[in-house]
């Protein structure tokens, strides 16, 4: 069975990741992350980092778009969670918080 990945952002900070627009999985264009040590023999682990690129053709994730359902919620420190499910087990791969949001024109 194929593995299903989910990418969720808790925009309203209620801790449940289940509200409208919090599951951004269908909008993910690119995701990369790392945890801990990145090089052999490091003395101290690096901070865990996620880089997530989302499709934004409707400007849902544009902070200045006052007509967006997420207007006012596109700010730092919102929780993010990445999970996978292989049909029998759900695994959490990354949990953290948004540091910056950078809308780009493509």
C-alpha positions as a printed NumPy array, in Angstrom:
array([[  0.   ,   0.   ,   0.   ],
       [  1.18 ,   3.522,  -0.772],
       [  2.245,   5.821,   2.026],
       [  0.087,   8.889,   2.55 ],
       [  1.779,  12.044,   3.828],
       [ -0.026,  14.825,   5.695],
       [  1.22 ,  18.346,   6.342],
       [ -0.762,  20.342,   8.892],
       [ -0.463,  23.857,  10.302],
       [ -2.417,  24.929,  13.391],
       [ -3.382,  28.402,  12.166],
       [ -5.671,  29.237,  15.111],
       [ -3.392,  27.77 ,  17.832],
       [ -6.051,  25.47 ,  19.315],
       [ -3.794,  22.404,  19.193],
       [ -5.98 ,  20.12 ,  17.073],
       [ -4.747,  20.542,  13.441],
       [ -8.282,  19.746,  12.219],
       [ -9.86 ,  23.092,  11.372],
       [-10.524,  24.454,   7.878],
       [ -7.31 ,  25.113,   5.9  ],
       [ -5.082,  23.426,   8.523],
       [ -4.386,  20.344,   6.383],
       [ -2.234,  21.826,   3.618],
       [ -1.187,  18.442,   2.146],
       [ -2.882,  19.002,  -1.221],
       [ -0.999,  22.311,  -1.627],
       [  2.524,  21.036,  -0.911],
       [  4.856,  21.539,  -3.867],
       [  8.083,  20.791,  -2.013],
       [  9.038,  19.718,   1.501],
       [ 12.429,  19.068,   3.053],
       [ 13.467,  18.747,   6.66 ],
       [ 16.248,  17.495,   8.864],
       [ 16.577,  16.573,  12.504],
       [ 19.66 ,  16.914,  14.652],
       [ 23.149,  16.154,  13.384],
       [ 23.878,  16.998,   9.752],
       [ 27.593,  16.137,   9.611],
       [ 29.704,  13.347,  11.062],
       [ 31.374,  14.064,  14.407],
       [ 29.373,  17.182,  15.221],
       [ 29.59 ,  18.069,  18.919],
       [ 26.137,  19.615,  19.12 ],
       [ 23.026,  18.863,  17.06 ],
       [ 21.633,  21.547,  14.756],
       [ 18.131,  22.894,  15.216],
       [ 15.543,  20.876,  13.32 ],
       [ 14.437,  22.76 ,  10.202],
       [ 11.532,  22.342,   7.776],
       [ 11.288,  24.136,   4.451],
       [  7.806,  23.902,   2.992],
       [  6.707,  25.339,  -0.366],
       [  2.937,  25.599,  -0.842],
       [  0.827,  26.313,  -3.915],
       [ -0.713,  29.75 ,  -3.406],
       [ -2.42 ,  30.577,  -6.71 ],
       [ -5.569,  31.688,  -4.847],
       [ -3.462,  33.81 ,  -2.403],
       [ -4.783,  31.922,   0.649],
       [ -1.292,  32.128,   2.202],
       [ -0.602,  35.77 ,   1.305],
       [ -0.503,  37.725,   4.6  ],
       [ -1.678,  40.976,   2.965],
       [ -4.767,  39.352,   1.355],
       [ -7.621,  40.603,   3.562],
       [-10.131,  38.325,   1.78 ],
       [ -8.171,  35.159,   2.694],
       [ -9.717,  32.812,   5.26 ],
       [ -6.31 ,  32.893,   6.974],
       [ -5.986,  36.679,   7.111],
       [ -4.369,  37.666,  10.422],
       [ -3.294,  34.069,  11.159],
       [ -0.25 ,  33.977,   8.851],
       [  2.228,  34.842,  11.553],
       [  5.226,  33.129,  13.17 ],
       [  4.987,  30.506,  15.915],
       [  2.093,  28.516,  14.477],
       [  2.601,  24.765,  15.03 ],
       [  3.391,  22.481,  12.093],
       [  3.188,  18.685,  11.989],
       [  4.215,  16.172,   9.302],
       [  2.873,  12.617,   9.456],
       [  2.808,   9.551,   7.249],
       [  0.475,   6.576,   7.176],
       [  1.34 ,   3.318,   5.439],
       [ -2.142,   1.849,   5.845],
       [ -1.55 ,   0.442,   9.303],
       [  0.671,   2.872,  11.223],
       [  0.68 ,   6.651,  11.525],
       [  4.12 ,   8.105,  12.171],
       [  5.031,  11.656,  13.136],
       [  8.149,  12.798,  11.26 ],
       [  8.476,  16.443,  12.216],
       [  6.869,  18.824,  14.721],
       [  7.847,  22.451,  15.079],
       [  6.758,  26.046,  14.621],
       [  6.754,  28.501,  11.745],
       [  9.62 ,  30.957,  11.9  ],
       [  8.926,  32.949,   8.717],
       [  6.407,  33.083,   5.878],
       [  7.838,  34.293,   2.579],
       [  5.299,  34.609,  -0.279],
       [  7.065,  34.485,  -3.636],
       [  5.889,  35.168,  -7.174],
       [  6.549,  32.271,  -9.52 ]])
